[in-house]
């Protein structure tokens, strides 16, 4: 049985600019030095150049860092579909770790699997790049809730 293609539509034709604006206000992303390298409809890629402060006690990239970059890529992939006044927030994330991440950088590739009116179902693969190889270290599935922030009274 072939999987049917997911038809994606955005409510915000300026989603790239909106996302880049939001990233400038994401202090945690700046703190961990996470950058978005690709922003397309339903598809976002993020990267982190690994540094000593990203390591856990055995020298591997910390699992929380891996979960974070997966969440960022999947969340912004879902965000490409929402309206200019809407946002996405993580309602659920499940991550499977396949092997330790030791290398020079992490890359997360996030995509929308099934868009919805109130929630988008997304996924992200996390890859670690070493000297000459690229290794899949984790995969996450997420549910991104679509919200409209309350107006200040």
Order of alpha helices (4+ residues) and beta strands (2+ residues): alpha-alpha-beta-beta-alpha-beta-beta-beta-beta
